[in-house]
């Protein structure tokens, strides 16, 4: 098989913790302490809404830890054994996070449903006080990540998680006030189930995305057909085969493809420009292309049924 092998790599180093290492540390410390306090008072006050919210906050503490660890691992250089470095660790971590959350959600749901059929006294005042502390802590943590939320996907995720937690805590405050006003004990477990539903919805999305990434599926936001059409439309390209697009991590995407160019490769400028446009237009930062002058039939990987 004759042709040119070219790899174009853009150095977008990890948006790593960079200037956000301190924000991660503070956010994790504050929220870990609050999870312990909220879970304790949830059980003491008999409030499943507080317990469920503690589970929600714990999930986001795990997310912060994962984002921080992943940013550190992604920054590590490749080795002879791990030629891509540890970029995929963020995908494995997301999958583990989703699995742990489903286990926790199952336990919380069982207890919440039991409380729905066997109502128990709830200390509404305690629920309100603890949830208000939660609003304050989640708001402070969200503000720590506000600065970088537009330039870094991981930071944006952390910001949205914390802002969402503040909103959930507000819902718990409202349920506590309603219990104090009406004395209706069913309000607490129903609030707990709503919170579980909100977490389950987000966790299912995380699980699906991480499984798809683990199976090297084309990342969301990238249209495989459009990428193929774009490459096939380049000057001198008569066909494209063995095209693969996959996630190297939760934030970086790679591509390989064979280009049939009867006239041969025009040169490095063509390859550099193609790699630049793939990154600019499709967010694919690691492109490797092989140029072939012969017809498709001469390549063992020409068939779309062959990997």
Buried (B, 14 or more C-beta within 10 A) or exposed (E): EEBBEBEBEBEEEBBBBEEBEEBBBEBBEBBBEBBEBBBBBBBEBBBBBBBBBBBBBBBBBBBBBBBBBBBBBBBEEEEEEEEEBBBBBBBBBBBEBBEBBBEBBEEBBEBBBEBBEEBEEBBBEBBBBBBBBBBEBBBBBBEBBBBBBEEBEBBBBBBBBBBBBBEBBBBBBBBBBBBBEEEEBEBBBBBBBBBBEBBBEBBEEBBEBBBBBBEBBBBEEBEEEEBBEBBBEBEBBBBBBBBEBBBBBBBBBBBBBBBBBEEEBBEEEBBEEBBEBBBEEBEBBBBBBBBBBEEBEEBEEBEEEEE
